[in-house]
């Protein structure tokens, strides 16, 4: 896995499944709708989960051309709560 390459959902899922997470990792491709107003988040997908580690993996795309890490973090924490 080359982290400096462009993002590819398929490559990340392969990495999670083959190298990083245990055998019970399950791939999902489920669009998540939120009840709150999003400022920078364009879309949210649940792309996988690992029951034994109690981990859910989300893919979040954003609309900002700048570095919106703080705002995205706030919106992401709202999603998780």
C-alpha positions as CSV (number, residue, x, y, z in Angstrom):
1,X,0.0,0.0,0.0
2,X,1.4,3.3,-1.1
3,X,-0.2,6.1,1.0
4,X,1.1,8.9,-1.2
5,X,-0.9,7.5,-4.2
6,X,-4.3,8.8,-5.1
7,X,-7.2,7.4,-3.0
8,X,-8.8,4.3,-4.3
9,X,-11.6,2.7,-2.2
10,X,-10.8,-0.7,-3.9
11,X,-7.1,-0.5,-2.9
12,X,-7.9,0.5,0.7
13,X,-10.4,-2.3,1.1
14,X,-7.9,-4.8,-0.2
15,X,-5.3,-3.5,2.2
16,X,-7.8,-3.7,5.2
17,X,-8.9,-7.2,4.2
18,X,-5.5,-8.7,3.3
19,X,-3.0,-7.0,5.5
20,X,-4.4,-4.9,8.3
21,X,-7.6,-6.3,9.9
22,X,-8.6,-9.8,11.1
23,X,-10.4,-12.4,9.0
24,X,-13.9,-11.2,10.2
25,X,-13.5,-7.9,8.4
26,X,-16.6,-7.4,6.2
27,X,-16.8,-5.1,3.2
28,X,-19.9,-2.9,3.0
29,X,-20.9,-0.2,0.6
30,X,-23.7,1.6,2.3
31,X,-24.5,5.3,1.8
32,X,-25.1,7.0,5.2
33,X,-27.6,9.8,5.5
34,X,-27.3,12.2,8.4
35,X,-29.9,14.2,10.3
36,X,-27.6,17.2,10.8
37,X,-26.7,19.9,8.4
38,X,-23.2,19.3,6.8
39,X,-21.0,22.2,5.8
40,X,-18.1,20.5,4.2
41,X,-19.0,16.8,4.0
42,X,-20.3,15.8,0.5
43,X,-21.0,12.1,1.1
44,X,-20.5,9.4,3.7
45,X,-20.2,5.7,3.0
46,X,-19.8,2.9,5.4
47,X,-17.3,0.8,3.5
48,X,-16.5,-1.9,6.1
49,X,-16.6,-3.2,9.6
50,X,-14.7,-5.6,11.8
51,X,-16.9,-7.1,14.6
52,X,-14.1,-8.6,16.6
53,X,-12.4,-5.2,17.0
54,X,-15.7,-3.3,17.1
55,X,-14.5,-1.0,14.2
56,X,-16.6,0.6,11.5
57,X,-14.8,2.2,8.6
58,X,-16.3,5.2,6.8
59,X,-15.3,7.0,3.6
60,X,-16.0,10.7,3.8
61,X,-15.7,13.0,0.8
62,X,-15.7,16.7,1.2
63,X,-16.3,19.8,-0.9
64,X,-13.6,22.1,0.4
65,X,-10.7,23.0,-1.8
66,X,-8.7,24.1,1.2
67,X,-7.6,22.1,4.3
68,X,-10.8,21.7,6.3
69,X,-9.5,19.2,8.9
70,X,-11.0,20.9,11.9
71,X,-14.5,21.3,10.4
72,X,-14.4,17.8,9.0
73,X,-13.4,16.4,12.3
74,X,-16.3,18.2,14.1
75,X,-18.8,16.9,11.5
76,X,-17.3,13.4,11.7
77,X,-17.6,13.3,15.5
78,X,-21.3,14.4,15.1
79,X,-21.7,11.4,12.8
80,X,-20.1,9.0,15.3
81,X,-22.2,10.3,18.2
